[in-house]
Amino acid sequence: MKTVLYLIRHGATEANLAQPPVLQGRRSDPSLARLGVRQAEATRDFLAIRPIDHCYCSPLTRALQTAAIVAAPHGLTPTPLAALTECDVGNWEGLDWQSIRQASPLVYERFMSNPAKQGYPGGETFADVHERVAPALEKLLTAHAGQAILVVGHHVVNRTYLAGLLGLNAGQARQVTLDNCGISLVVREGDATNVCTLNAAFHLQGVAA
Protein backbone atom coordinates (compact mmCIF):
# COMPACT_ATOMS: atom_id res chain seq x y z
CA MET A 1 0.00 0.00 0.00
CA LYS A 2 1.41 3.38 -1.03
CA THR A 3 0.67 6.61 0.82
CA VAL A 4 1.76 9.86 -0.83
CA LEU A 5 2.44 13.17 0.91
CA TYR A 6 2.92 16.34 -1.13
CA LEU A 7 4.68 18.66 1.31
CA ILE A 8 4.79 22.27 0.10
CA ARG A 9 6.21 25.47 1.50
CA HIS A 10 3.76 28.38 1.25
CA GLY A 11 4.04 30.99 -1.51
CA ALA A 12 6.18 34.07 -1.08
CA THR A 13 5.28 36.98 1.18
CA GLU A 14 6.75 40.47 1.07
CA ALA A 15 9.11 39.42 3.89
CA ASN A 16 10.43 36.56 1.74
CA LEU A 17 10.94 38.92 -1.20
CA ALA A 18 12.62 41.72 0.76
CA GLN A 19 16.29 42.41 0.04
CA PRO A 20 17.66 41.06 2.27
CA PRO A 21 14.82 38.73 3.32
CA VAL A 22 13.54 39.16 6.86
CA LEU A 23 12.53 36.48 9.32
CA GLN A 24 8.85 35.76 9.79
CA GLY A 25 7.58 33.24 12.26
CA ARG A 26 4.19 33.09 13.95
CA ARG A 27 4.01 36.52 15.56
CA SER A 28 3.22 38.28 12.30
CA ASP A 29 0.64 36.89 9.90
CA PRO A 30 1.15 38.40 6.44
CA SER A 31 -0.77 37.49 3.32
CA LEU A 32 0.87 36.24 0.15
CA ALA A 33 2.58 38.75 -2.09
CA ARG A 34 1.33 38.90 -5.69
CA LEU A 35 4.26 36.70 -6.68
CA GLY A 36 3.27 34.24 -3.95
CA VAL A 37 -0.23 33.99 -5.41
CA ARG A 38 1.23 33.25 -8.84
CA GLN A 39 3.52 30.61 -7.33
CA ALA A 40 0.52 28.96 -5.69
CA GLU A 41 -1.41 29.07 -8.97
CA ALA A 42 1.50 27.46 -10.84
CA THR A 43 1.64 24.74 -8.17
CA ARG A 44 -2.12 24.26 -8.48
CA ASP A 45 -1.84 23.80 -12.23
CA PHE A 46 1.04 21.35 -11.86
CA LEU A 47 -0.76 19.17 -9.31
CA ALA A 48 -4.25 19.46 -10.86
CA ILE A 49 -3.99 16.16 -12.75
CA ARG A 50 -2.64 14.26 -9.74
CA PRO A 51 -5.03 12.58 -7.31
CA ILE A 52 -5.18 14.31 -3.92
CA ASP A 53 -7.60 13.07 -1.30
CA HIS A 54 -6.99 15.36 1.68
CA CYS A 55 -5.49 18.79 2.35
CA TYR A 56 -4.02 20.18 5.57
CA CYS A 57 -2.07 23.32 6.34
CA SER A 58 -0.72 25.65 8.97
CA PRO A 59 -3.36 28.04 10.34
CA LEU A 60 -1.26 31.09 9.35
CA THR A 61 -2.68 33.17 6.49
CA ARG A 62 0.13 32.57 4.00
CA ALA A 63 -0.24 28.80 4.31
CA LEU A 64 -4.05 28.88 4.28
CA GLN A 65 -4.05 30.99 1.12
CA THR A 66 -1.57 28.72 -0.63
CA ALA A 67 -3.43 25.57 0.37
CA ALA A 68 -6.81 26.94 -0.77
CA ILE A 69 -5.42 27.80 -4.19
CA VAL A 70 -3.58 24.50 -4.71
CA ALA A 71 -6.44 22.33 -3.43
CA ALA A 72 -9.19 24.06 -5.42
CA PRO A 73 -9.18 21.73 -8.49
CA HIS A 74 -9.66 18.77 -6.16
CA GLY A 75 -12.70 20.28 -4.46
CA LEU A 76 -10.92 20.24 -1.09
CA THR A 77 -11.14 22.75 1.75
CA PRO A 78 -7.84 22.86 3.69
CA THR A 79 -7.96 21.76 7.32
CA PRO A 80 -5.70 23.92 9.54
CA LEU A 81 -3.51 22.08 12.07
CA ALA A 82 -1.93 24.04 14.91
CA ALA A 83 1.06 21.67 14.98
CA LEU A 84 2.06 22.92 11.52
CA THR A 85 2.35 26.57 12.60
CA GLU A 86 5.70 28.10 11.71
CA CYS A 87 8.54 28.20 14.23
CA ASP A 88 8.38 31.00 16.77
CA VAL A 89 11.45 33.06 15.85
CA GLY A 90 11.06 35.16 18.98
CA ASN A 91 12.91 38.46 19.20
CA TRP A 92 14.30 38.03 15.69
CA GLU A 93 10.90 38.39 14.02
CA GLY A 94 11.11 41.02 11.27
CA LEU A 95 14.93 41.20 11.29
CA ASP A 96 17.39 40.12 8.60
CA TRP A 97 20.39 37.87 9.23
CA GLN A 98 23.00 40.59 8.71
CA SER A 99 21.37 42.81 11.31
CA ILE A 100 21.08 39.89 13.73
CA ARG A 101 24.74 38.98 13.28
CA GLN A 102 25.86 42.56 13.89
CA ALA A 103 23.65 43.06 16.94
CA SER A 104 24.14 39.65 18.62
CA PRO A 105 27.24 37.95 17.16
CA LEU A 106 27.65 35.32 19.89
CA VAL A 107 24.00 34.28 19.92
CA TYR A 108 24.00 34.25 16.12
CA GLU A 109 27.04 31.95 15.99
CA ARG A 110 25.56 29.59 18.58
CA PHE A 111 22.31 29.40 16.65
CA MET A 112 24.08 28.72 13.37
CA SER A 113 26.24 26.01 14.93
CA ASN A 114 23.29 24.09 16.39
CA PRO A 115 19.75 25.51 16.04
CA ALA A 116 18.37 22.35 17.64
CA LYS A 117 19.83 23.42 21.01
CA GLN A 118 20.34 27.18 20.64
CA GLY A 119 16.96 28.41 19.51
CA TYR A 120 15.68 31.79 18.45
CA PRO A 121 15.92 34.14 21.48
CA GLY A 122 12.50 34.21 23.06
CA GLY A 123 11.26 31.56 20.63
CA GLU A 124 11.68 27.90 19.69
CA THR A 125 14.54 25.60 18.79
CA PHE A 126 14.54 23.40 15.70
CA ALA A 127 14.16 20.43 18.05
CA ASP A 128 10.99 21.98 19.50
CA VAL A 129 9.55 22.30 16.00
CA HIS A 130 10.42 18.75 14.99
CA GLU A 131 8.89 17.36 18.18
CA ARG A 132 5.48 18.78 17.30
CA VAL A 133 5.56 18.47 13.50
CA ALA A 134 6.81 14.90 13.02
CA PRO A 135 4.07 13.26 15.16
CA ALA A 136 1.38 15.34 13.43
CA LEU A 137 2.49 14.26 9.95
CA GLU A 138 2.93 10.67 11.13
CA LYS A 139 -0.67 10.75 12.31
CA LEU A 140 -1.82 11.95 8.88
CA LEU A 141 0.14 9.26 7.07
CA THR A 142 -1.40 6.61 9.31
CA ALA A 143 -4.95 7.99 9.15
CA HIS A 144 -4.90 8.26 5.35
CA ALA A 145 -2.99 5.12 4.48
CA GLY A 146 -3.19 4.33 0.77
CA GLN A 147 -4.23 7.87 -0.16
CA ALA A 148 -2.61 11.13 -1.29
CA ILE A 149 -2.27 14.05 1.11
CA LEU A 150 -1.41 17.68 0.40
CA VAL A 151 0.20 19.60 3.28
CA VAL A 152 1.21 23.26 3.11
CA GLY A 153 3.64 24.33 5.80
CA HIS A 154 6.58 26.64 6.37
CA HIS A 155 10.33 26.61 5.89
CA VAL A 156 11.39 25.50 9.37
CA VAL A 157 8.36 23.21 9.76
CA ASN A 158 9.03 21.39 6.51
CA ARG A 159 12.82 21.33 6.65
CA THR A 160 13.01 19.83 10.16
CA TYR A 161 10.58 17.06 9.19
CA LEU A 162 12.33 16.30 5.91
CA ALA A 163 15.74 16.38 7.59
CA GLY A 164 14.62 13.62 9.93
CA LEU A 165 13.50 11.44 7.03
CA LEU A 166 16.83 12.09 5.29
CA GLY A 167 18.80 10.86 8.29
CA LEU A 168 19.79 14.31 9.56
CA ASN A 169 19.20 15.54 13.08
CA ALA A 170 17.33 18.74 13.87
CA GLY A 171 20.59 20.62 14.27
CA GLN A 172 21.45 19.83 10.64
CA ALA A 173 18.08 20.85 9.22
CA ARG A 174 19.42 24.11 7.78
CA GLN A 175 21.10 21.92 5.14
CA VAL A 176 17.61 21.39 3.71
CA THR A 177 16.70 24.52 1.73
CA LEU A 178 13.20 24.87 0.33
CA ASP A 179 11.80 27.36 -2.17
CA ASN A 180 8.45 29.07 -1.76
CA CYS A 181 5.96 26.59 -3.29
CA GLY A 182 8.71 24.01 -3.73
CA ILE A 183 7.23 20.50 -3.61
CA SER A 184 8.73 17.62 -1.67
CA LEU A 185 7.27 14.17 -2.24
CA VAL A 186 7.21 11.75 0.69
CA VAL A 187 6.10 8.18 0.02
CA ARG A 188 5.28 5.47 2.56
CA GLU A 189 5.22 1.85 1.45
CA GLY A 190 4.97 -0.74 4.17
CA ASP A 191 7.22 0.30 7.05
CA ALA A 192 9.43 2.54 4.91
CA THR A 193 8.87 6.30 4.60
CA ASN A 194 11.17 8.00 2.12
CA VAL A 195 11.70 11.40 0.54
CA CYS A 196 11.37 10.64 -3.17
CA THR A 197 11.60 14.25 -4.38
CA LEU A 198 13.11 17.16 -2.47
CA ASN A 199 12.08 20.74 -3.29
CA ALA A 200 10.92 20.31 -6.88
CA ALA A 201 10.56 23.83 -8.25
CA PHE A 202 10.67 23.41 -12.05
CA HIS A 203 6.95 24.21 -12.21
CA LEU A 204 7.81 27.72 -11.00
CA GLN A 205 10.02 28.55 -13.97
CA GLY A 206 8.66 31.57 -15.75
CA VAL A 207 6.74 32.84 -12.71
CA ALA A 208 8.27 36.33 -12.68
CA ALA A 209 8.24 38.80 -9.84
C-alpha positions as CSV (number, residue, x, y, z in Angstrom):
1,M,0.0,0.0,0.0
2,K,1.4,3.4,-1.0
3,T,0.7,6.6,0.8
4,V,1.8,9.9,-0.8
5,L,2.4,13.2,0.9
6,Y,2.9,16.3,-1.1
7,L,4.7,18.7,1.3
8,I,4.8,22.3,0.1
9,R,6.2,25.5,1.5
10,H,3.8,28.4,1.2
11,G,4.0,31.0,-1.5
12,A,6.2,34.1,-1.1
13,T,5.3,37.0,1.2
14,E,6.8,40.5,1.1
15,A,9.1,39.4,3.9
16,N,10.4,36.6,1.7
17,L,10.9,38.9,-1.2
18,A,12.6,41.7,0.8
19,Q,16.3,42.4,0.0
20,P,17.7,41.1,2.3
21,P,14.8,38.7,3.3
22,V,13.5,39.2,6.9
23,L,12.5,36.5,9.3
24,Q,8.8,35.8,9.8
25,G,7.6,33.2,12.3
26,R,4.2,33.1,13.9
27,R,4.0,36.5,15.6
28,S,3.2,38.3,12.3
29,D,0.6,36.9,9.9
30,P,1.1,38.4,6.4
31,S,-0.8,37.5,3.3
32,L,0.9,36.2,0.1
33,A,2.6,38.7,-2.1
34,R,1.3,38.9,-5.7
35,L,4.3,36.7,-6.7
36,G,3.3,34.2,-3.9
37,V,-0.2,34.0,-5.4
38,R,1.2,33.2,-8.8
39,Q,3.5,30.6,-7.3
40,A,0.5,29.0,-5.7
41,E,-1.4,29.1,-9.0
42,A,1.5,27.5,-10.8
43,T,1.6,24.7,-8.2
44,R,-2.1,24.3,-8.5
45,D,-1.8,23.8,-12.2
46,F,1.0,21.3,-11.9
47,L,-0.8,19.2,-9.3
48,A,-4.2,19.5,-10.9
49,I,-4.0,16.2,-12.7
50,R,-2.6,14.3,-9.7
51,P,-5.0,12.6,-7.3
52,I,-5.2,14.3,-3.9
53,D,-7.6,13.1,-1.3
54,H,-7.0,15.4,1.7
55,C,-5.5,18.8,2.3
56,Y,-4.0,20.2,5.6
57,C,-2.1,23.3,6.3
58,S,-0.7,25.7,9.0
59,P,-3.4,28.0,10.3
60,L,-1.3,31.1,9.4
61,T,-2.7,33.2,6.5
62,R,0.1,32.6,4.0
63,A,-0.2,28.8,4.3
64,L,-4.1,28.9,4.3
65,Q,-4.1,31.0,1.1
66,T,-1.6,28.7,-0.6
67,A,-3.4,25.6,0.4
68,A,-6.8,26.9,-0.8
69,I,-5.4,27.8,-4.2
70,V,-3.6,24.5,-4.7
71,A,-6.4,22.3,-3.4
72,A,-9.2,24.1,-5.4
73,P,-9.2,21.7,-8.5
74,H,-9.7,18.8,-6.2
75,G,-12.7,20.3,-4.5
76,L,-10.9,20.2,-1.1
77,T,-11.1,22.8,1.8
78,P,-7.8,22.9,3.7
79,T,-8.0,21.8,7.3
80,P,-5.7,23.9,9.5
81,L,-3.5,22.1,12.1
82,A,-1.9,24.0,14.9
83,A,1.1,21.7,15.0
84,L,2.1,22.9,11.5
85,T,2.4,26.6,12.6
86,E,5.7,28.1,11.7
87,C,8.5,28.2,14.2
88,D,8.4,31.0,16.8
89,V,11.5,33.1,15.8
90,G,11.1,35.2,19.0
91,N,12.9,38.5,19.2
92,W,14.3,38.0,15.7
93,E,10.9,38.4,14.0
94,G,11.1,41.0,11.3
95,L,14.9,41.2,11.3
96,D,17.4,40.1,8.6
97,W,20.4,37.9,9.2
98,Q,23.0,40.6,8.7
99,S,21.4,42.8,11.3
100,I,21.1,39.9,13.7
101,R,24.7,39.0,13.3
102,Q,25.9,42.6,13.9
103,A,23.7,43.1,16.9
104,S,24.1,39.7,18.6
105,P,27.2,37.9,17.2
106,L,27.7,35.3,19.9
107,V,24.0,34.3,19.9
108,Y,24.0,34.3,16.1
109,E,27.0,31.9,16.0
110,R,25.6,29.6,18.6
111,F,22.3,29.4,16.7
112,M,24.1,28.7,13.4
113,S,26.2,26.0,14.9
114,N,23.3,24.1,16.4
115,P,19.7,25.5,16.0
116,A,18.4,22.4,17.6
117,K,19.8,23.4,21.0
118,Q,20.3,27.2,20.6
119,G,17.0,28.4,19.5
120,Y,15.7,31.8,18.5
121,P,15.9,34.1,21.5
122,G,12.5,34.2,23.1
123,G,11.3,31.6,20.6
124,E,11.7,27.9,19.7
125,T,14.5,25.6,18.8
126,F,14.5,23.4,15.7
127,A,14.2,20.4,18.1
128,D,11.0,22.0,19.5
129,V,9.5,22.3,16.0
130,H,10.4,18.7,15.0
131,E,8.9,17.4,18.2
132,R,5.5,18.8,17.3
133,V,5.6,18.5,13.5
134,A,6.8,14.9,13.0
135,P,4.1,13.3,15.2
136,A,1.4,15.3,13.4
137,L,2.5,14.3,10.0
138,E,2.9,10.7,11.1
139,K,-0.7,10.7,12.3
140,L,-1.8,12.0,8.9
141,L,0.1,9.3,7.1
142,T,-1.4,6.6,9.3
143,A,-5.0,8.0,9.2
144,H,-4.9,8.3,5.4
145,A,-3.0,5.1,4.5
146,G,-3.2,4.3,0.8
147,Q,-4.2,7.9,-0.2
148,A,-2.6,11.1,-1.3
149,I,-2.3,14.0,1.1
150,L,-1.4,17.7,0.4
151,V,0.2,19.6,3.3
152,V,1.2,23.3,3.1
153,G,3.6,24.3,5.8
154,H,6.6,26.6,6.4
155,H,10.3,26.6,5.9
156,V,11.4,25.5,9.4
157,V,8.4,23.2,9.8
158,N,9.0,21.4,6.5
159,R,12.8,21.3,6.6
160,T,13.0,19.8,10.2
161,Y,10.6,17.1,9.2
162,L,12.3,16.3,5.9
163,A,15.7,16.4,7.6
164,G,14.6,13.6,9.9
165,L,13.5,11.4,7.0
166,L,16.8,12.1,5.3
167,G,18.8,10.9,8.3
168,L,19.8,14.3,9.6
169,N,19.2,15.5,13.1
170,A,17.3,18.7,13.9
171,G,20.6,20.6,14.3
172,Q,21.5,19.8,10.6
173,A,18.1,20.8,9.2
174,R,19.4,24.1,7.8
175,Q,21.1,21.9,5.1
176,V,17.6,21.4,3.7
177,T,16.7,24.5,1.7
178,L,13.2,24.9,0.3
179,D,11.8,27.4,-2.2
180,N,8.5,29.1,-1.8
181,C,6.0,26.6,-3.3
182,G,8.7,24.0,-3.7
183,I,7.2,20.5,-3.6
184,S,8.7,17.6,-1.7
185,L,7.3,14.2,-2.2
186,V,7.2,11.8,0.7
187,V,6.1,8.2,0.0
188,R,5.3,5.5,2.6
189,E,5.2,1.8,1.4
190,G,5.0,-0.7,4.2
191,D,7.2,0.3,7.1
192,A,9.4,2.5,4.9
193,T,8.9,6.3,4.6
194,N,11.2,8.0,2.1
195,V,11.7,11.4,0.5
196,C,11.4,10.6,-3.2
197,T,11.6,14.2,-4.4
198,L,13.1,17.2,-2.5
199,N,12.1,20.7,-3.3
200,A,10.9,20.3,-6.9
201,A,10.6,23.8,-8.2
202,F,10.7,23.4,-12.0
203,H,6.9,24.2,-12.2
204,L,7.8,27.7,-11.0
205,Q,10.0,28.6,-14.0
206,G,8.7,31.6,-15.8
207,V,6.7,32.8,-12.7
208,A,8.3,36.3,-12.7
209,A,8.2,38.8,-9.8
